[in-house]
């Protein structure tokens, strides 16, 4: 199982709305994530806008590819893109910056 941690930056003026959107994630998006192999997925948001994501999956590249093939993911990413800084024309799912794991206590 791969453990993946990534960073994104939410615009400071949109933090409350970002939280609200994630309190009501579309059921079809949740189903797509599960179907693509995303497990134990969490998002943590700092008041300054730093977003830390964590998930577990058998194959992160394959899980990303599976999500990219879904229509609901295309809609979700387009709907969420304006919440983020520094996307440089990419969708939020393409701009995730995975971190290198340096320690794990099983």
TORKOL-4160 file (C-alpha; in steps of 0.2 Angstrom, whole numbers, padded with zeros to 4 digits, m for minus):
106
<pt num="1" X="0000" Y="0000" Z="0000"/>
<pt num="2" X="0007" Y="0017" Z="m0005"/>
<pt num="3" X="0005" Y="0032" Z="0007"/>
<pt num="4" X="0004" Y="0048" Z="m0002"/>
<pt num="5" X="0004" Y="0065" Z="0006"/>
<pt num="6" X="0003" Y="0081" Z="m0005"/>
<pt num="7" X="0002" Y="0100" Z="m0003"/>
<pt num="8" X="m0009" Y="0113" Z="m0012"/>
<pt num="9" X="m0013" Y="0131" Z="m0007"/>
<pt num="10" X="m0031" Y="0137" Z="m0005"/>
<pt num="11" X="m0034" Y="0156" Z="m0007"/>
<pt num="12" X="m0035" Y="0164" Z="0010"/>
<pt num="13" X="m0051" Y="0172" Z="0006"/>
<pt num="14" X="m0060" Y="0156" Z="0001"/>
<pt num="15" X="m0056" Y="0145" Z="0016"/>
<pt num="16" X="m0074" Y="0145" Z="0023"/>
<pt num="17" X="m0081" Y="0141" Z="0007"/>
<pt num="18" X="m0068" Y="0127" Z="0004"/>
<pt num="19" X="m0073" Y="0119" Z="0020"/>
<pt num="20" X="m0092" Y="0120" Z="0016"/>
<pt num="21" X="m0089" Y="0112" Z="m0001"/>
<pt num="22" X="m0080" Y="0098" Z="0008"/>
<pt num="23" X="m0093" Y="0095" Z="0020"/>
<pt num="24" X="m0105" Y="0091" Z="0006"/>
<pt num="25" X="m0094" Y="0081" Z="m0007"/>
<pt num="26" X="m0105" Y="0075" Z="m0021"/>
<pt num="27" X="m0109" Y="0056" Z="m0018"/>
<pt num="28" X="m0104" Y="0052" Z="m0036"/>
<pt num="29" X="m0087" Y="0060" Z="m0032"/>
<pt num="30" X="m0085" Y="0049" Z="m0016"/>
<pt num="31" X="m0089" Y="0034" Z="m0026"/>
<pt num="32" X="m0077" Y="0038" Z="m0040"/>
<pt num="33" X="m0063" Y="0040" Z="m0027"/>
<pt num="34" X="m0067" Y="0024" Z="m0019"/>
<pt num="35" X="m0068" Y="0015" Z="m0036"/>
<pt num="36" X="m0051" Y="0022" Z="m0041"/>
<pt num="37" X="m0043" Y="0015" Z="m0026"/>
<pt num="38" X="m0041" Y="0030" Z="m0015"/>
<pt num="39" X="m0042" Y="0024" Z="0004"/>
<pt num="40" X="m0040" Y="0033" Z="0020"/>
<pt num="41" X="m0041" Y="0050" Z="0011"/>
<pt num="42" X="m0040" Y="0065" Z="0022"/>
<pt num="43" X="m0038" Y="0084" Z="0019"/>
<pt num="44" X="m0031" Y="0096" Z="0033"/>
<pt num="45" X="m0032" Y="0114" Z="0030"/>
<pt num="46" X="m0021" Y="0127" Z="0039"/>
<pt num="47" X="m0029" Y="0145" Z="0043"/>
<pt num="48" X="m0015" Y="0152" Z="0031"/>
<pt num="49" X="m0022" Y="0141" Z="0016"/>
<pt num="50" X="m0010" Y="0127" Z="0016"/>
<pt num="51" X="m0019" Y="0111" Z="0012"/>
<pt num="52" X="m0011" Y="0094" Z="0016"/>
<pt num="53" X="m0019" Y="0079" Z="0009"/>
<pt num="54" X="m0016" Y="0061" Z="0014"/>
<pt num="55" X="m0022" Y="0045" Z="0005"/>
<pt num="56" X="m0017" Y="0027" Z="0004"/>
<pt num="57" X="m0018" Y="0017" Z="m0012"/>
<pt num="58" X="m0011" Y="0002" Z="m0021"/>
<pt num="59" X="m0004" Y="0012" Z="m0035"/>
<pt num="60" X="m0005" Y="0031" Z="m0035"/>
<pt num="61" X="m0002" Y="0033" Z="m0053"/>
<pt num="62" X="m0015" Y="0021" Z="m0058"/>
<pt num="63" X="m0027" Y="0029" Z="m0045"/>
<pt num="64" X="m0024" Y="0046" Z="m0053"/>
<pt num="65" X="m0027" Y="0039" Z="m0071"/>
<pt num="66" X="m0043" Y="0031" Z="m0065"/>
<pt num="67" X="m0049" Y="0047" Z="m0058"/>
<pt num="68" X="m0044" Y="0057" Z="m0073"/>
<pt num="69" X="m0055" Y="0046" Z="m0084"/>
<pt num="70" X="m0071" Y="0050" Z="m0074"/>
<pt num="71" X="m0083" Y="0063" Z="m0079"/>
<pt num="72" X="m0087" Y="0068" Z="m0061"/>
<pt num="73" X="m0069" Y="0071" Z="m0058"/>
<pt num="74" X="m0068" Y="0083" Z="m0073"/>
<pt num="75" X="m0083" Y="0093" Z="m0066"/>
<pt num="76" X="m0076" Y="0093" Z="m0048"/>
<pt num="77" X="m0059" Y="0099" Z="m0053"/>
<pt num="78" X="m0066" Y="0113" Z="m0064"/>
<pt num="79" X="m0078" Y="0118" Z="m0050"/>
<pt num="80" X="m0064" Y="0118" Z="m0037"/>
<pt num="81" X="m0050" Y="0126" Z="m0047"/>
<pt num="82" X="m0053" Y="0144" Z="m0042"/>
<pt num="83" X="m0051" Y="0140" Z="m0024"/>
<pt num="84" X="m0032" Y="0137" Z="m0027"/>
<pt num="85" X="m0016" Y="0147" Z="m0029"/>
<pt num="86" X="m0002" Y="0142" Z="m0041"/>
<pt num="87" X="m0010" Y="0130" Z="m0052"/>
<pt num="88" X="m0002" Y="0137" Z="m0067"/>
<pt num="89" X="m0016" Y="0131" Z="m0079"/>
<pt num="90" X="m0017" Y="0114" Z="m0072"/>
<pt num="91" X="m0032" Y="0106" Z="m0062"/>
<pt num="92" X="m0030" Y="0104" Z="m0043"/>
<pt num="93" X="m0028" Y="0085" Z="m0046"/>
<pt num="94" X="m0014" Y="0088" Z="m0058"/>
<pt num="95" X="m0005" Y="0102" Z="m0047"/>
<pt num="96" X="m0004" Y="0091" Z="m0031"/>
<pt num="97" X="0014" Y="0091" Z="m0025"/>
<pt num="98" X="0017" Y="0074" Z="m0017"/>
<pt num="99" X="0030" Y="0074" Z="m0002"/>
<pt num="100" X="0044" Y="0062" Z="0000"/>
<pt num="101" X="0040" Y="0051" Z="0015"/>
<pt num="102" X="0055" Y="0051" Z="0027"/>
<pt num="103" X="0048" Y="0041" Z="0042"/>
<pt num="104" X="0034" Y="0030" Z="0046"/>
<pt num="105" X="0029" Y="0021" Z="0062"/>
<pt num="106" X="0019" Y="0006" Z="0058"/>
